[in-house]
Amino acid sequence: MASQDGDRICWHGVPPHRARLRRVAGMCGVWIVLLCAGWGPQGAARQVGYGPPPVQAQSTDAASELRQRQVAFLHRLRQADPRYQTIEKAVLNVDNELGVILNRHVEMEAVRPLMKTLLTHMAKAFPGQNLTVIAYAPSEPPLKIGTARLHARTRQMTYTPAVSQ
């Protein structure tokens, strides 16, 4: 195909050298993204399992078992409140701290007993561990309401309301 000027044009209306440059630039862009994501030769070798084992490989089973218990606990928590009437969102971090965003209809007087109940159930699911529950109001960003802690050795529970600023 030829343009009115007599230059050759590809099927999509772009001169062949420009189309080729665009294709090469696109492939280079994809290659750079994959290289940054670890898909280079070294990244592929790491994913297959060659080289020295990672440092965390020794505790993988313990971490996996803890994560499974955390997921089971969160599942039981969600089953206890399927309509999100009390807890809108609950998250457990790697330090086994439970963060809960409470429904806006939860009374402030009910927060302390709720957190004590959550700590009691967490103590059954994670025996012998120091535990923390942090309650948040459903705002953007979430506003901290209070923190409850259970000291594993003494079995003492404490609640500290957040200081309003």
Contact map, one row per residue, 1 for C-alpha under 8 A:
111000011110000000000000000000000000000000000000000000000000000000000000000000000000000000000000000000000000000000000000000000000000000000000000000000000000000000000
111111111000000000000000000000000000000000000000000000000000000000000000000000000000000000000000000000000000000000000000000000000000000000000000000000000000000000000
111111111000000000000000000000000000000000000000000000000000000000000000000000000000000000000000000000000000000000000000000000000000000000000000000000000000000000000
011111100000000000000000000000000000000000000000000000000000000000000000000000000000000000000000000000000000000000000000000000000000000000000000000000000000000000000
011111100000000000000000000000000000000000000000000000000000000000000000000000000000000000000000000000000000000000000000000000000000000000000000000000000000000000000
011111110000000000000000000000000000000000000000000000000000000000000000000000000000000000000000000000000000000000000000000000000000000000000000000000000000000000000
011111111000001000000000000000000000000000000000000000000000000000000000000000000000000000000000000000000000000000000000000000000000000000000000000000000000000000000
111001111100001100000000000000000000000000000000000000000000000000000000000000000000000000000000000000000000000000000000000000000000000000000000000000000000000000000
111000111111111100000000000000000000000000000000000000000000000000000000000000000000000000000000000000000000000000000000000000000000000000000000000000000000000000000
100000011111111100100000000000000000000000000000000000000000000000000000000000000000000000000000000000000000000000000000000000000000000000000000000000000000000000000
100000001111110000000000000000000000000000000000000000000000000000000000000000000000000000000000000000000000000000000000000000000000000000000000000000000000000000000
000000001111110000000000000000000000000000000000000000000000000000000000000000000000000000000000000000000000000000000000000000000000000000000000000000000000000000000
000000001111111000000000000000000000000000000000000000000000000000000000000000000000000000000000000000000000000000000000000000000000000000000000000000000000000000000
000000001111111101100000000000000000000000000000000000000000000000000000000000000000000000000000000000000000000000000000000000000000000000000000000000000000000000000
000000111100111111100000000000000000000000000000000000000000000000000000000000000000000000000000000000000000000000000000000000000000000000000000000000000000000000000
000000011100011111110000000000000000000000000000000000000000000000000000000000000000000000000000000000000000000000000000000000000000000000000000000000000000000000000
000000000000001111111000000000000000000000000000000000000000000000000000000000000000000000000000000000000000000000000000000000000000000000000000000000000000000000000
000000000000011111111100000000000000000000000000000000000000000000000000000000000000000000000000000000000000000000000000000000000000000000000000000000000000000000000
000000000100011111111110000000000000000000000000000000000000000000000000000000000000000000000000000000000000000000000000000000000000000000000000000000000000000000000
000000000000000111111111000000000000000000000000000000000000000000000000000000000000000000000000000000000000000000000000000000000000000000000000000000000000000000000
000000000000000011111111100000000000000000000000000000000000000000000000000000000000000000000000000000000000000000000000000000000000000000000000000000000000000000000
000000000000000001111111110000000000000000000000000000000000000000000000000000000000000000000000000000000000000000000000000000000000000000000000000000000000000000000
000000000000000000111111111000000000000000000000000000000000000000000000000000000000000000000000000000000000000000000000000000000000000000000000000000000000000000000
000000000000000000011111111100000000000000000000000000000000000000000000000000000000000000000000000000000000000000000000000000000000000000000000000000000000000000000
000000000000000000001111111110000000000000000000000000000000000000000000000000000000000000000000000000000000000000000000000000000000000000000000000000000000000000000
000000000000000000000111111111000000000000000000000000000000000000000000000000000000000000000000000000000000000000000000000000000000000000000000000000000000000000000
000000000000000000000011111111100000000000000000000000000000000000000000000000000000000000000000000000000000000000000000000000000000000000000000000000000000000000000
000000000000000000000001111111110000000000000000000000000000000000000000000000000000000000000000000000000000000000000000000000000000000000000000000000000000000000000
000000000000000000000000111111111000000000000000000000000000000000000000000000000000000000000000000000000000000000000000000000000000000000000000000000000000000000000
000000000000000000000000011111111100000000000000000000000000000000000000000000000000000000000000000000000000000000000000000000000000000000000000000000000000000000000
000000000000000000000000001111111110000000000000000000000000000000000000000000000000000000000000000000000000000000000000000000000000000000000000000000000000000000000
000000000000000000000000000111111111000000000000000000000000000000000000000000000000000000000000000000000000000000000000000000000000000000000000000000000000000000000
000000000000000000000000000011111111100000000000000000000000000000000000000000000000000000000000000000000000000000000000000000000000000000000000000000000000000000000
000000000000000000000000000001111111111100000000000000000000000000000000000000000000000000000000000000000000000000000000000000000000000000000000000000000000000000000
000000000000000000000000000000111111111100000000000000000000000000000000000000000000000000000000000000000000000000000000000000000000000000000000000000000000000000000
000000000000000000000000000000011111111000000000000000000000000000000000000000000000000000000000000000000000000000000000000000000000000000000000000000000000000000000
000000000000000000000000000000001111111000000000000000000000000000000000000000000000000000000000000000000000000000000000000000000000000000000000000000000000000000000
000000000000000000000000000000000111111101110000000000000000000000000000000000000000000000000000000000000000000000000000000000000000000000000000000000000000000000000
000000000000000000000000000000000111111111110000000000000000000000000000000000000000000000000000000000000000000000000000000000000000000000000000000000000000000000000
000000000000000000000000000000000110011111110000000000000000000000000000000000000000000000000000000000000000000000000000000000000000000000000000000000000000000000000
000000000000000000000000000000000000001111111000000000000000000000000000000000000000000000000000000000000000000000000000000000000000000000000000000000000000000000000
000000000000000000000000000000000000011111111100000000000000000000000000000000000000000000000000000000000000000000000000000000000000000000000000000000000000000000000
000000000000000000000000000000000000011111111110000000000000000000000000000000000000000000000000000000000000000000000000000000000000000000000000000000000000000000000
000000000000000000000000000000000000011111111111000000000000000000000000000000000000000000000000000000000000000000000000000000000000000000000000000000000000000000000
000000000000000000000000000000000000000011111111111000000000000000000000000000000000000000000000000000000000000000000000000000000000000000000000000000000000000000000
000000000000000000000000000000000000000001111111111000000000000000000000000000000000000000000000000000000000000000000000000000000000000000000000000000000000000000000
000000000000000000000000000000000000000000111111110000000000000000000000000000000000000000000000000000000000000000000000000000000000000000000000000000000000000000000
000000000000000000000000000000000000000000011111110000000000000000000000000000000000000000000000000000000000000000000000000000000000000000000000000000000000000000000
000000000000000000000000000000000000000000001111111010000000000000000000000000000000000000000000000000000000000000000000000000000000000000000000000000000000000000000
000000000000000000000000000000000000000000001111111100000000000000000000000000000000000000000000000000000000000000000000000000000000000000000000000000000000000000000
000000000000000000000000000000000000000000001100111110000000000000000000000000000000000000000000000000000000000000000000000000000000000000000000000000000000000000000
000000000000000000000000000000000000000000000000011111000000000000000000000000000000000000000000000000000000000000000000000000000000000000000000000000000000000000000
000000000000000000000000000000000000000000000000101111101000000000000000000000000000000000000000000000000000000000000000000000000000000000000000000000000000000000000
000000000000000000000000000000000000000000000000000111111000000000000000000000000000000000000000000000000000000000000000000000000000000000000000000000000000000000000
000000000000000000000000000000000000000000000000000011111100000000000000000000000000000000000000000000000000000000000000000000000000000000000000000000000000000000000
000000000000000000000000000000000000000000000000000001111111000000000000000000000000000000000000000000000000000000000000000000000000000000000000000000000000000000000
000000000000000000000000000000000000000000000000000011111111000000000000000000000000000000000000000000000000000000000000000000000000000000000000000000000000000000000
000000000000000000000000000000000000000000000000000000111111100000000000000000000000000000000000000000000000000000000000000000000000000000000000000000000000000000000
000000000000000000000000000000000000000000000000000000011111111000000000000000000000000000000000000000000000000000000000000000000000000000000000000000000000000000000
000000000000000000000000000000000000000000000000000000011111111100000000000000000000000000000000000000000000000000000000000000000000000000000000000000000000000000000
000000000000000000000000000000000000000000000000000000000111111110000000000000000000000000000000000000000000000000000000000000000000000000000000000000000000000000000
000000000000000000000000000000000000000000000000000000000011111111000000000000000000000000000000000000000000000000000000000000000000000000000000000000000000000000000
000000000000000000000000000000000000000000000000000000000011111111100000000000000000000000000000000000000000000000000000000000000000000000000000000000000000000000000
000000000000000000000000000000000000000000000000000000000001111111110000000000000000000000000000000000000000000000000000000000000000000000000000000000000000000000000
000000000000000000000000000000000000000000000000000000000000111111111000000000000000000000000000000000000000000000000000000000000000000000000000000000000000000000000
000000000000000000000000000000000000000000000000000000000000011111111100000000000000000000000000000000000000000000000000000000000000000000000000000000000000000000000
000000000000000000000000000000000000000000000000000000000000001111111110000000000000000000000000000000000000000000000000000000000000000000000000000000000000000000000
000000000000000000000000000000000000000000000000000000000000000111111111000000000000000000000000000000000000000000000000000000000000000000000000000000000000000000000
000000000000000000000000000000000000000000000000000000000000000011111111100000000000000000000000000000000000000000000000000010000000000000000000000000000000000000000
000000000000000000000000000000000000000000000000000000000000000001111111110000000000000000010001000000000000000000000000000000000000000000000000000000000000000000000
000000000000000000000000000000000000000000000000000000000000000000111111111000000000000000000000000000000000000000000000000000000000000000000000000000000000000000000
000000000000000000000000000000000000000000000000000000000000000000011111111100000000000000000000000000000000000000000000000000000000000000000000000000000000000000000
000000000000000000000000000000000000000000000000000000000000000000001111111110000000000000000000000000000000000000000000010010000000000000000000000000000000000000000
000000000000000000000000000000000000000000000000000000000000000000000111111111000000000001110000000000000000000000000000000000000000000000000000000000000000000000000
000000000000000000000000000000000000000000000000000000000000000000000011111111100000000000000000000000000000000000000000000000000000000000000000000000000000000000000
000000000000000000000000000000000000000000000000000000000000000000000001111111110000000000000000000000000000000000000000000000000000000000000000000000000000000000000
000000000000000000000000000000000000000000000000000000000000000000000000111111111000000000000000000000000000000000000000000000000000000000000000000000000000000000000
000000000000000000000000000000000000000000000000000000000000000000000000011111111101000000000000000000000000000000000000000000000000000000000000000000000000000000000
000000000000000000000000000000000000000000000000000000000000000000000000001111111100000000000000000000000000000000000000000000000000000000000000000000000000000000000
000000000000000000000000000000000000000000000000000000000000000000000000000111111100000000000000000000000000000000000000000000000000000000000000000000000000000000000
000000000000000000000000000000000000000000000000000000000000000000000000000011111111111000000000000000000000000000000000000000000000000000000000000000000000000000000
000000000000000000000000000000000000000000000000000000000000000000000000000001111111100000000000000000000000000000000000000000000000000000000000000000000000000000000
000000000000000000000000000000000000000000000000000000000000000000000000000000001111100000000000000000000000000000000000000000000000000000000000000000000000000000000
000000000000000000000000000000000000000000000000000000000000000000000000000001001111111100000000000000100000000000000000000000000000000000000000000000000000000000000
000000000000000000000000000000000000000000000000000000000000000000000000000000001111111100000000000000101000000000000000000000000000000000000000000000000000000000000
000000000000000000000000000000000000000000000000000000000000000000000000000000001001111100000000000001101100000000000000000000000000000000000000000000000000000000000
000000000000000000000000000000000000000000000000000000000000000000000000000000001001111111000000000111100000000000000000000000000000000000000000000000000000000000000
000000000000000000000000000000000000000000000000000000000000000000000000000000000001111111000000000111100000000000000000000000000000000001000000000000000000000000000
000000000000000000000000000000000000000000000000000000000000000000000000000000000000001111100000000111000000000000000000000000000000000000000000000000000000000000000
000000000000000000000000000000000000000000000000000000000000000000000000010000000000001111110000011110000000000000000000000000000000000000000000000000000000000000000
000000000000000000000000000000000000000000000000000000000000000000000000010000000000000011111000011100000000000000000000000000000000000000000000000000000000000000000
000000000000000000000000000000000000000000000000000000000000000000000100010000000000000001111111111000000000000000000000000000000000000000000000000000000000000000000
000000000000000000000000000000000000000000000000000000000000000000000000000000000000000000111111110000000000000000000000000000000000000000000000000000000000000000000
000000000000000000000000000000000000000000000000000000000000000000000000000000000000000000011111100000000000000000000000000000000000000000000000000000000000000000000
000000000000000000000000000000000000000000000000000000000000000000000000000000000000000000011111100000000000000000000000000000000000000000000000000000000000000000000
000000000000000000000000000000000000000000000000000000000000000000000100000000000000000000011111110000000000000000000000000000000011000000000000000000000000000000000
000000000000000000000000000000000000000000000000000000000000000000000000000000000000000000011111111000000000000000000000000000000011110000000000000000000000000000000
000000000000000000000000000000000000000000000000000000000000000000000000000000000000000001111001111100000000000000000000000000000001110000000000000000000000000000000
000000000000000000000000000000000000000000000000000000000000000000000000000000000000000001110000111110000000000000000000000000000000111100000000000000000000000000000
000000000000000000000000000000000000000000000000000000000000000000000000000000000000001111100000011111000000000000000000000000000000111100000000000000000000000000000
000000000000000000000000000000000000000000000000000000000000000000000000000000000000001111000000001111100000000000000000000000000000001111000100000000000000000000000
000000000000000000000000000000000000000000000000000000000000000000000000000000000000011110000000000111110100000000000000000000000000001111000000000000000000000000000
000000000000000000000000000000000000000000000000000000000000000000000000000000000001111100000000000011111100000000000000000000000000000011000000000000000000000000000
000000000000000000000000000000000000000000000000000000000000000000000000000000000000000000000000000001111100000000000000000000000000000011000000000000000000000000000
000000000000000000000000000000000000000000000000000000000000000000000000000000000000110000000000000000111110000000000000000000000000000000000000000000000000000000000
000000000000000000000000000000000000000000000000000000000000000000000000000000000000010000000000000001111111011000000000000000000000000000000000000000000000000000000
000000000000000000000000000000000000000000000000000000000000000000000000000000000000000000000000000000001111111000000000000000000000000000000000000000000000000000000
000000000000000000000000000000000000000000000000000000000000000000000000000000000000000000000000000000000111111100000000000000000000000000000000000000000000000000000
000000000000000000000000000000000000000000000000000000000000000000000000000000000000000000000000000000000011111110000000000000000000000000000000000000000000000000000
000000000000000000000000000000000000000000000000000000000000000000000000000000000000000000000000000000000111111111000000000000000000000000000000000000000000000000000
000000000000000000000000000000000000000000000000000000000000000000000000000000000000000000000000000000000111111111100000000000000000001000000000000000000000000000000
000000000000000000000000000000000000000000000000000000000000000000000000000000000000000000000000000000000001111111110000000000000000000000000000000100000000001000000
000000000000000000000000000000000000000000000000000000000000000000000000000000000000000000000000000000000000111111111000000000000000000000000000000000000000000000000
000000000000000000000000000000000000000000000000000000000000000000000000000000000000000000000000000000000000011111111100000000000000000000000000000000000000000000000
000000000000000000000000000000000000000000000000000000000000000000000000000000000000000000000000000000000000001111111110000000000000101000000000000100000000000000000
000000000000000000000000000000000000000000000000000000000000000000000000000000000000000000000000000000000000000111111111000000000000000000000000000100000000100000000
000000000000000000000000000000000000000000000000000000000000000000000000000000000000000000000000000000000000000011111111100000000000000000000000000000000000000000000
000000000000000000000000000000000000000000000000000000000000000000000000000000000000000000000000000000000000000001111111110000000000100000000000000000000000000000000
000000000000000000000000000000000000000000000000000000000000000000000000000000000000000000000000000000000000000000111111111000000011100000000000000111000000000000000
000000000000000000000000000000000000000000000000000000000000000000000000000000000000000000000000000000000000000000011111111100000000000000000000000000000000000000000
000000000000000000000000000000000000000000000000000000000000000000000000000000000000000000000000000000000000000000001111111110000000000000000000000000000000000000000
000000000000000000000000000000000000000000000000000000000000000000000000100000000000000000000000000000000000000000000111111111100010000000000000000000000000000000000
000000000000000000000000000000000000000000000000000000000000000000000000000000000000000000000000000000000000000000000011111111111010000000000000000000000000000000000
000000000000000000000000000000000000000000000000000000000000000000000000000000000000000000000000000000000000000000000001111111100000000000000000000000000000000000000
000000000000000000000000000000000000000000000000000000000000000000001000100000000000000000000000000000000000000000000000111111100000000000000000000000000000000000000
000000000000000000000000000000000000000000000000000000000000000000000000000000000000000000000000000000000000000000000000011111111000000000000000000000000000000000000
000000000000000000000000000000000000000000000000000000000000000000000000000000000000000000000000000000000000000000000000011111111000000000000000000000010000000000000
000000000000000000000000000000000000000000000000000000000000000000000000000000000000000000000000000000000000000000000000001001111100000000000000000000011000000000000
000000000000000000000000000000000000000000000000000000000000000000000000000000000000000000000000000000000000000000000000001001111110000000000000000000110000000000000
000000000000000000000000000000000000000000000000000000000000000000000000000000000000000000000000000000000000000000000000000000011111000000000000000011110000000000000
000000000000000000000000000000000000000000000000000000000000000000000000000000000000000000000001100000000000000000000010011000001111100000000000000011110000000000000
000000000000000000000000000000000000000000000000000000000000000000000000000000000000000000000001110000000000000000000010000000000111110000000000001111000000000000000
000000000000000000000000000000000000000000000000000000000000000000000000000000000000000000000000111100000000000000100110000000000011111000000000001110000000000000000
000000000000000000000000000000000000000000000000000000000000000000000000000000000000000000000000111100000000000000000000000000000001111100000001111100000000000000000
000000000000000000000000000000000000000000000000000000000000000000000000000000000000000000000000001111000000001000100000000000000000111110000001111000000000000000000
000000000000000000000000000000000000000000000000000000000000000000000000000000000000000000000000001111000000000000000000000000000000011111000111110000000000000000000
000000000000000000000000000000000000000000000000000000000000000000000000000000000000000000000000000011110000000000000000000000000000001111100111100000000000000000000
000000000000000000000000000000000000000000000000000000000000000000000000000000000000000100000000000011110000000000000000000000000000000111111110000000000000000000000
000000000000000000000000000000000000000000000000000000000000000000000000000000000000000000000000000000000000000000000000000000000000000011111110000000000000000000000
000000000000000000000000000000000000000000000000000000000000000000000000000000000000000000000000000000000000000000000000000000000000000001111110000000000000000000000
000000000000000000000000000000000000000000000000000000000000000000000000000000000000000000000000000000000000000000000000000000000000000001111110000000000000000000000
000000000000000000000000000000000000000000000000000000000000000000000000000000000000000000000000000010000000000000000000000000000000000111111111000000000000000000000
000000000000000000000000000000000000000000000000000000000000000000000000000000000000000000000000000000000000000000000000000000000000000111111111100000000000000000000
000000000000000000000000000000000000000000000000000000000000000000000000000000000000000000000000000000000000000000000000000000000000011110000111110000000000000001000
000000000000000000000000000000000000000000000000000000000000000000000000000000000000000000000000000000000000000000000000000000000000011110000011111000000000000011000
000000000000000000000000000000000000000000000000000000000000000000000000000000000000000000000000000000000000000000000000000000000000011100000001111100000000001111000
000000000000000000000000000000000000000000000000000000000000000000000000000000000000000000000000000000000000000000000000000000000001111000000000111110000000001111000
000000000000000000000000000000000000000000000000000000000000000000000000000000000000000000000000000000000000000100110010000000000001110000000000011111000000111100000
000000000000000000000000000000000000000000000000000000000000000000000000000000000000000000000000000000000000000000000010000000000111100000000000001111100000111000000
000000000000000000000000000000000000000000000000000000000000000000000000000000000000000000000000000000000000000000000010000000000111000000000000000111110011110000000
000000000000000000000000000000000000000000000000000000000000000000000000000000000000000000000000000000000000000000000000000000001110000000000000000011111111100000000
000000000000000000000000000000000000000000000000000000000000000000000000000000000000000000000000000000000000000000000000000000111110000000000000000001111111000000000
000000000000000000000000000000000000000000000000000000000000000000000000000000000000000000000000000000000000000000000000000000010000000000000000000000111110000000000
000000000000000000000000000000000000000000000000000000000000000000000000000000000000000000000000000000000000000000000000000000000000000000000000000000111111000000000
000000000000000000000000000000000000000000000000000000000000000000000000000000000000000000000000000000000000000000000000000000000000000000000000000001111111100000000
000000000000000000000000000000000000000000000000000000000000000000000000000000000000000000000000000000000000000000000000000000000000000000000000000001110111110000000
000000000000000000000000000000000000000000000000000000000000000000000000000000000000000000000000000000000000000000010000000000000000000000000000000111100011111000000
000000000000000000000000000000000000000000000000000000000000000000000000000000000000000000000000000000000000000000000000000000000000000000000000000111000001111100000
000000000000000000000000000000000000000000000000000000000000000000000000000000000000000000000000000000000000000100000000000000000000000000000000011110000000111110000
000000000000000000000000000000000000000000000000000000000000000000000000000000000000000000000000000000000000000000000000000000000000000000000000011100000000011111000
000000000000000000000000000000000000000000000000000000000000000000000000000000000000000000000000000000000000000000000000000000000000000000000000111000000000001111100
000000000000000000000000000000000000000000000000000000000000000000000000000000000000000000000000000000000000000000000000000000000000000000000001111000000000000111110
000000000000000000000000000000000000000000000000000000000000000000000000000000000000000000000000000000000000000000000000000000000000000000000000000000000000000011111
000000000000000000000000000000000000000000000000000000000000000000000000000000000000000000000000000000000000000000000000000000000000000000000000000000000000000001111
000000000000000000000000000000000000000000000000000000000000000000000000000000000000000000000000000000000000000000000000000000000000000000000000000000000000000000111
